[in-house]
Amino acid sequence: MHPLVTEAMKKAAVVWVTVADGRPYPLWCLWHEDALYVVSGPGEQAAPGLDTATEALVTGRGDNGGRVVSWPARVTRLAPDSELWRQVVPQLANKRLNLPATEDTGARWAAGCVVSRLEPAADPVEAGDTLPRGSLAAPPPPTPAARRTVKPFRLHRVRKPPR
């Protein structure tokens, strides 16, 4: 395992994951015993395609918020009845913000969510000098939420100044 991947992922609270040729998306995560764990599904973060993927590209950022490393990952799903599930899910639930105190998070995740394990599959594809120098900003994806801009509401009639 590449030491840069290990160090960057130990500090990571959020990573960017790309599945196939899709858009990268941010996911909160847990680094545990040389693998990254993320949960997705109803009531949790959206991870399009990760639930069926076998490979992904993970990008970690550094303390300054910039990209530090990108590495290929092998993706597997944790079975709710496995020993690994019992080890990882309580730690992953502790990283989850805003959970109700009375909720059995592990049971909810077992019933309707996917816990994915992303294990480094090879050396980083981008690190140090091989990181892109330019902006990687992409245009926003199309959305049905776009709407027509309306003129601002005026409570009182505004008079035009005399000429």
Beta strands, then each sheet from edge to edge (+ up, - down):
strand 1: 14-18
strand 2: 25-28
strand 3: 30-32
strand 4: 35-40
strand 5: 55-61
strand 6: 67-77
strand 7: 114-120
strand 8: 126-127
sheet 1: 2+ 1- 5+ 6- 7+ 4- 3+
sheet 2: 2+ 1- 5+ 6- 8+
end
